[in-house]
Each structure stands twice: as structure tokens, then as C-alpha cells.
Amino acid sequence: MIRVHHLNASRSHRILWLMEELGCPYDIVRYQREKSGLAPKSLRSIHPLGKSPIVEEDGRMLAESGAIIEILVDRHDTGRLAPARGTPAWERYLYWLHYAEGSAMPPLVLKLVLNRMGPLGWPAMGFVNAQLKTHFDYVDGELAKHRWLVGDDFSAADIAMSFAIEAAVLRGGQSGKHLVDFVTRIHARPAWQRAVQQGGELEVLP
């Protein structure tokens, strides 16, 4: 049995959604953020960094969203969520899988931090907003070419990118038509809806 350590208002929602898309049985261990917005210290007993998501399988701990997605798809997918290895589509899939955390999320996290700093953060906000626009204009343009990020077929790369795109639309001031349409499409997926039922409404921190 796979166990998902799930923190509210976090990117671990994507892992619940992945499990639903894969059709794998799993348990959820739930954690609530503290008033400070930080993860509870109890998560550190699971992993030294005290972050979520964390997945347990066969006595092993998996951390880092991109790695978790890649490993679980490799182990449990039947060919629906990733293109065949060695193909151009697989290279594009791998690119978006890692772009999610390596490029899309950093300016969103920085904007969150600057917002919490109040006036001290204002001088840097222009730079961050420009970076957000650059990145999500690019993503919007890529989604204009295909229904999903890798092509016309849904993949786990769309799951990996989902949190960043939702955060950009809901909190980051990005209103590209194809970004908004992407959010509408993922919300219509039955597996996404089941993940919400299992883990609670997706919360994107302000």
C-alpha cells in the first residue's frame, strides 16, 4: 500500500491526483499548517526537511514532487500518463515535469514571501511580476499549440504543472486564455475531483 503524507495548502494535492489517475490504492496521512503558514514539526519525523509531499512505498520514503511523479509513473502507469521513452514526446514530457519545480514555482514562491514582508518586499515586486509574466506568457503560448503540455494527450507532466498554473491564475495575476482553459480542463477530470474529495479543496496560498 502506498501512503501519501498530505499537507493542506500544498503541492501534495498533485500526488493525490496522480494516485487517482493511476488507479492505485493509497492511504492519506493528513497534516495541517501552523498559524505561521509553516508545515507542522511532526513532518520532520517522516523526513528531515519536514516538507510535503512525502510518499511511502515498500518501506522507502520518496520526496520531491517531480521525483515522486516520475518514480510512481514508472512503477505503476500502464502507458497512459507518459509517452514512450526515447521519443520526442518523452523528452518534452520530461522537460515539463522538471520545469514545474525548477522554473515555474520559484517566482511564485518569491511573490508569496514578498507579499508577507509587506512594504519591505515592494521594491523587488516589479522584478518578480516581470518574471511571472515571462514564464506564464511562455506556458500560455505552449498551451495554445496543443490541448495539453506534451501534446493532445494528457500526461503526468500536466499534473506536475497544475499547481503552478493554478497559482499563477488565482494569485499571480496571470490571465492568459490558454492558462485559464487549462485550469478548467483539469477541474473537469474525474480523477482531479476524486483527489479533492479525498484530500480536501485545493488551497493556493495568498
C-alpha positions as a Markdown table, in Angstrom:
| # | Residue | x | y | z |
|---|---|---|---|---|
| 1 | Met | 0.0 | 0.0 | 0.0 |
| 2 | Ile | 1.2 | 3.5 | -0.8 |
| 3 | Arg | 0.9 | 6.1 | 1.9 |
| 4 | Val | 0.8 | 9.8 | 1.0 |
| 5 | His | 1.8 | 12.4 | 3.6 |
| 6 | His | -0.5 | 15.2 | 2.6 |
| 7 | Leu | -0.3 | 18.8 | 3.9 |
| 8 | Asn | -3.1 | 21.2 | 3.3 |
| 9 | Ala | -2.5 | 24.2 | 1.0 |
| 10 | Ser | 0.5 | 22.5 | -0.6 |
| 11 | Arg | 1.7 | 20.9 | -3.8 |
| 12 | Ser | 0.9 | 17.4 | -2.4 |
| 13 | His | -2.5 | 17.7 | -3.9 |
| 14 | Arg | -0.9 | 16.8 | -7.1 |
| 15 | Ile | 0.2 | 13.5 | -5.7 |
| 16 | Leu | -3.3 | 12.6 | -4.6 |
| 17 | Trp | -4.5 | 13.4 | -8.1 |
| 18 | Leu | -1.7 | 11.3 | -9.6 |
| 19 | Met | -2.8 | 8.4 | -7.4 |
| 20 | Glu | -6.4 | 8.7 | -8.6 |
| 21 | Glu | -5.3 | 8.9 | -12.3 |
| 22 | Leu | -3.1 | 5.8 | -11.8 |
| 23 | Gly | -5.9 | 4.0 | -10.0 |
| 24 | Cys | -3.6 | 2.8 | -7.2 |
| 25 | Pro | -4.9 | 2.2 | -3.7 |
| 26 | Tyr | -3.4 | 4.5 | -1.2 |
| 27 | Asp | -3.7 | 5.8 | 2.3 |
| 28 | Ile | -3.5 | 9.5 | 3.3 |
| 29 | Val | -1.8 | 10.8 | 6.4 |
| 30 | Arg | -3.1 | 14.4 | 6.9 |
| 31 | Tyr | -1.2 | 17.4 | 8.3 |
| 32 | Gln | -2.4 | 21.0 | 8.9 |
| 33 | Arg | -0.2 | 24.1 | 8.5 |
| 34 | Glu | 0.5 | 26.0 | 11.7 |
| 35 | Lys | -0.7 | 29.6 | 12.1 |
| 36 | Ser | 2.6 | 30.8 | 10.8 |
| 37 | Gly | 1.8 | 29.0 | 7.5 |
| 38 | Leu | 4.7 | 26.5 | 8.0 |
| 39 | Ala | 4.3 | 22.8 | 7.9 |
| 40 | Pro | 4.0 | 21.2 | 11.4 |
| 41 | Lys | 7.1 | 19.9 | 13.1 |
| 42 | Ser | 5.6 | 16.4 | 13.0 |
| 43 | Leu | 6.5 | 16.1 | 9.4 |
| 44 | Arg | 10.2 | 16.1 | 10.3 |
| 45 | Ser | 9.8 | 12.7 | 12.0 |
| 46 | Ile | 8.9 | 11.5 | 8.5 |
| 47 | His | 11.6 | 13.3 | 6.6 |
| 48 | Pro | 14.4 | 15.6 | 7.9 |
| 49 | Leu | 13.2 | 18.6 | 5.8 |
| 50 | Gly | 9.7 | 18.4 | 7.1 |
| 51 | Lys | 8.1 | 19.1 | 3.7 |
| 52 | Ser | 5.2 | 17.6 | 1.9 |
| 53 | Pro | 4.5 | 15.6 | -0.3 |
| 54 | Ile | 6.2 | 12.6 | 1.0 |
| 55 | Val | 5.3 | 9.1 | -0.2 |
| 56 | Glu | 6.0 | 5.8 | 1.5 |
| 57 | Glu | 6.1 | 2.6 | -0.6 |
| 58 | Asp | 7.6 | -0.7 | 0.3 |
| 59 | Gly | 9.3 | 0.9 | 3.4 |
| 60 | Arg | 11.0 | 3.6 | 1.4 |
| 61 | Met | 10.4 | 7.3 | 1.6 |
| 62 | Leu | 10.1 | 9.3 | -1.6 |
| 63 | Ala | 10.4 | 13.1 | -1.5 |
| 64 | Glu | 10.4 | 16.0 | -4.1 |
| 65 | Ser | 7.3 | 16.2 | -6.2 |
| 66 | Gly | 9.0 | 15.8 | -9.6 |
| 67 | Ala | 10.9 | 12.7 | -8.4 |
| 68 | Ile | 7.7 | 11.2 | -6.8 |
| 69 | Ile | 5.7 | 11.7 | -10.0 |
| 70 | Glu | 8.5 | 10.2 | -12.2 |
| 71 | Ile | 9.0 | 7.2 | -9.9 |
| 72 | Leu | 5.3 | 6.4 | -9.4 |
| 73 | Val | 4.5 | 6.7 | -13.1 |
| 74 | Asp | 7.5 | 4.4 | -13.9 |
| 75 | Arg | 6.3 | 1.8 | -11.4 |
| 76 | His | 2.5 | 1.9 | -11.8 |
| 77 | Asp | 1.5 | 3.5 | -15.1 |
| 78 | Thr | 0.2 | 1.4 | -17.9 |
| 79 | Gly | 1.2 | 3.8 | -20.7 |
| 80 | Arg | -1.5 | 6.4 | -20.2 |
| 81 | Leu | 0.4 | 9.1 | -18.3 |
| 82 | Ala | 3.8 | 9.2 | -20.0 |
| 83 | Pro | 5.0 | 8.9 | -23.7 |
| 84 | Ala | 7.3 | 6.1 | -24.7 |
| 85 | Arg | 10.9 | 6.6 | -23.6 |
| 86 | Gly | 13.3 | 7.8 | -26.2 |
| 87 | Thr | 10.7 | 9.6 | -28.3 |
| 88 | Pro | 10.5 | 13.4 | -28.8 |
| 89 | Ala | 7.2 | 13.4 | -26.8 |
| 90 | Trp | 9.0 | 11.8 | -23.9 |
| 91 | Glu | 11.7 | 14.5 | -24.0 |
| 92 | Arg | 9.0 | 17.1 | -24.0 |
| 93 | Tyr | 7.3 | 15.3 | -21.1 |
| 94 | Leu | 10.5 | 15.2 | -19.1 |
| 95 | Tyr | 11.1 | 18.9 | -19.7 |
| 96 | Trp | 7.7 | 20.0 | -18.4 |
| 97 | Leu | 7.9 | 17.6 | -15.5 |
| 98 | His | 11.0 | 19.4 | -14.2 |
| 99 | Tyr | 10.1 | 22.9 | -15.5 |
| 100 | Ala | 7.3 | 22.8 | -12.9 |
| 101 | Glu | 9.6 | 23.0 | -9.9 |
| 102 | Gly | 12.7 | 24.3 | -11.5 |
| 103 | Ser | 11.3 | 27.3 | -13.3 |
| 104 | Ala | 7.6 | 27.9 | -12.8 |
| 105 | Met | 7.4 | 27.7 | -9.0 |
| 106 | Pro | 10.4 | 29.9 | -7.8 |
| 107 | Pro | 8.9 | 33.2 | -8.9 |
| 108 | Leu | 5.5 | 32.2 | -7.4 |
| 109 | Val | 7.1 | 31.3 | -4.1 |
| 110 | Leu | 9.1 | 34.5 | -4.1 |
| 111 | Lys | 6.0 | 36.6 | -4.7 |
| 112 | Leu | 4.4 | 34.8 | -1.7 |
| 113 | Val | 7.4 | 35.7 | 0.5 |
| 114 | Leu | 7.5 | 39.3 | -0.7 |
| 115 | Asn | 3.7 | 39.7 | 0.0 |
| 116 | Arg | 4.2 | 38.6 | 3.5 |
| 117 | Met | 7.1 | 41.1 | 4.0 |
| 118 | Gly | 4.7 | 44.0 | 3.4 |
| 119 | Pro | 6.4 | 47.3 | 2.4 |
| 120 | Leu | 9.9 | 45.7 | 2.7 |
| 121 | Gly | 9.1 | 43.4 | -0.2 |
| 122 | Trp | 7.7 | 46.1 | -2.5 |
| 123 | Pro | 11.0 | 47.1 | -4.1 |
| 124 | Ala | 11.5 | 43.6 | -5.5 |
| 125 | Met | 7.9 | 43.0 | -6.6 |
| 126 | Gly | 8.3 | 44.6 | -10.0 |
| 127 | Phe | 11.1 | 42.2 | -10.9 |
| 128 | Val | 9.1 | 39.2 | -9.7 |
| 129 | Asn | 6.0 | 40.2 | -11.5 |
| 130 | Ala | 8.0 | 40.6 | -14.7 |
| 131 | Gln | 9.4 | 37.1 | -14.2 |
| 132 | Leu | 6.0 | 35.7 | -13.7 |
| 133 | Lys | 4.7 | 37.3 | -16.9 |
| 134 | Thr | 7.7 | 36.0 | -18.9 |
| 135 | His | 7.2 | 32.4 | -17.6 |
| 136 | Phe | 3.5 | 32.2 | -17.9 |
| 137 | Asp | 3.2 | 34.0 | -21.2 |
| 138 | Tyr | 5.5 | 31.3 | -22.4 |
| 139 | Val | 3.4 | 28.5 | -20.9 |
| 140 | Asp | 0.2 | 30.1 | -22.3 |
| 141 | Gly | 1.8 | 30.1 | -25.7 |
| 142 | Glu | 2.8 | 26.5 | -25.5 |
| 143 | Leu | -0.8 | 25.5 | -24.4 |
| 144 | Ala | -2.0 | 27.4 | -27.5 |
| 145 | Lys | -0.3 | 24.8 | -29.7 |
| 146 | His | -1.8 | 21.7 | -28.0 |
| 147 | Arg | -4.6 | 20.7 | -25.7 |
| 148 | Trp | -2.1 | 19.6 | -23.1 |
| 149 | Leu | 1.5 | 20.5 | -22.4 |
| 150 | Val | 3.1 | 17.4 | -24.1 |
| 151 | Gly | 0.6 | 17.3 | -27.0 |
| 152 | Asp | -3.0 | 16.3 | -27.5 |
| 153 | Asp | -2.9 | 13.6 | -24.8 |
| 154 | Phe | -3.0 | 14.3 | -21.1 |
| 155 | Ser | 0.1 | 13.2 | -19.1 |
| 156 | Ala | 1.7 | 13.4 | -15.7 |
| 157 | Ala | 3.5 | 16.5 | -16.8 |
| 158 | Asp | 0.2 | 18.3 | -16.7 |
| 159 | Ile | -0.2 | 17.1 | -13.1 |
| 160 | Ala | 3.2 | 18.4 | -12.3 |
| 161 | Met | 2.5 | 21.8 | -13.8 |
| 162 | Ser | -1.0 | 22.1 | -12.4 |
| 163 | Phe | -0.3 | 23.8 | -9.1 |
| 164 | Ala | 2.0 | 26.4 | -10.6 |
| 165 | Ile | -0.6 | 27.2 | -13.3 |
| 166 | Glu | -3.4 | 27.4 | -10.8 |
| 167 | Ala | -1.3 | 29.6 | -8.5 |
| 168 | Ala | -0.4 | 31.9 | -11.5 |
| 169 | Val | -4.0 | 32.3 | -12.5 |
| 170 | Leu | -5.5 | 32.6 | -9.0 |
| 171 | Arg | -2.8 | 34.6 | -7.2 |
| 172 | Gly | -0.1 | 35.5 | -9.7 |
| 173 | Gly | -2.2 | 37.9 | -11.8 |
| 174 | Gln | -1.8 | 35.8 | -15.0 |
| 175 | Ser | -4.9 | 35.7 | -17.2 |
| 176 | Gly | -3.8 | 34.1 | -20.4 |
| 177 | Lys | -6.7 | 32.4 | -22.1 |
| 178 | His | -5.0 | 29.1 | -22.5 |
| 179 | Leu | -3.9 | 29.0 | -18.9 |
| 180 | Val | -7.4 | 29.6 | -17.8 |
| 181 | Asp | -8.7 | 27.0 | -20.1 |
| 182 | Phe | -6.1 | 24.5 | -18.8 |
| 183 | Val | -7.4 | 25.1 | -15.2 |
| 184 | Thr | -11.0 | 24.5 | -16.4 |
| 185 | Arg | -10.0 | 21.2 | -18.1 |
| 186 | Ile | -8.1 | 19.8 | -15.2 |
| 187 | His | -11.0 | 20.6 | -12.8 |
| 188 | Ala | -13.3 | 18.6 | -15.1 |
| 189 | Arg | -11.3 | 15.5 | -14.8 |
| 190 | Pro | -13.0 | 12.9 | -12.6 |
| 191 | Ala | -9.6 | 11.9 | -11.0 |
| 192 | Trp | -9.0 | 15.5 | -10.0 |
| 193 | Gln | -12.4 | 15.7 | -8.5 |
| 194 | Arg | -11.8 | 12.5 | -6.5 |
| 195 | Ala | -8.5 | 13.9 | -5.3 |
| 196 | Val | -10.4 | 16.9 | -3.9 |
| 197 | Gln | -12.9 | 14.6 | -2.2 |
| 198 | Gln | -10.0 | 12.6 | -0.6 |
| 199 | Gly | -7.7 | 15.5 | 0.4 |
| 200 | Gly | -10.0 | 18.5 | 0.6 |
| 201 | Glu | -10.3 | 21.5 | -1.6 |
| 202 | Leu | -7.1 | 22.7 | -3.2 |
| 203 | Glu | -5.8 | 25.7 | -1.4 |
| 204 | Val | -3.4 | 28.1 | -3.1 |
| 205 | Leu | -1.7 | 30.2 | -0.5 |
| 206 | Pro | -2.1 | 34.0 | -1.0 |
